[in-house]
Every structure is written in structure tokens, then in C-alpha cells.
Amino acid sequence: MTKVIPIAADTSRINPDNKCDFCEGSKCCTYITQHIDTPRSKADFEMLLWQVSHENIRIYQDEDGWFLLIDAACEHLQPDGRCGIYETRPPICREYSNDYCEFDAPAENGFKRYFPDYDSLLAYCRKRFRKWGY
């Protein structure tokens, strides 16, 4: 069974308690982010180029710093978009607040810099470092 998403949902009736019922694709459960040290040197950016060269890895910077974004759906995400271990889910899931989440606006809207692939990061490196070398 899949979630039925009303095409013209009455957004005045959506609140944090029922918002997940309206979320198509359970976006918050399809990726993880990992904070990384702010890259400063060519060596730092060479490491990021290596990382973003791997499948399902992206990099972004927002007001909280630099992050790896790893596209990987939670193994407990059910076909209907609900959590298969909801009652015993990890603390990080319990503490997650959907007060303002991807349902409200794509996370990408808050990115200062976004590198979805090797080429985009390489272009940035070539602008940042006068002598990139390759």
C-alpha cells in the first residue's frame, strides 16, 4: 500500500503531527549527511573530488558548514513511506523535528554551495585556486 497524497491538500490542516502523511517519497529517510572539516587547501579539495566521484555522494555547504550528502534510503523505510521500526527507531530519528523540513522546502534552497558531481566541484576548484594543475 502506498501513501495517498491529496493533490490539493488543505495546508492549513497540516501540522508536525500529520505532516509525514502528506510527504511524497519520505525524503528525510532517503539520505544521510556527514559534517566534514571546512576544506581550505588543494589537498582538502582533492579529497573531496575523490569522495564526490563515488556513486550517491554529493557535497554542500550551508550556514552550519560543509557536508557530505549520501543518497541511501533507510533499510527500514516501508513501501508506504512509513518506518518499519518506528517504536524502536534510533535516537537520532526520534529527535528529528519536521517543524521545517523538505516537505516545506527543498533542503537545497539553504545551500550556499552545492556540488552534485565531480565536474561541478572541479570547476569550483579551478576558480578558487589559480594554479590547480589539471
Beta strands, then each sheet from edge to edge (+ up, - down):
strand 1: 31-36
strand 2: 57-62
strand 3: 65-71
strand 4: 113-115
sheet 1: 1+ 3- 2+ 4-
end
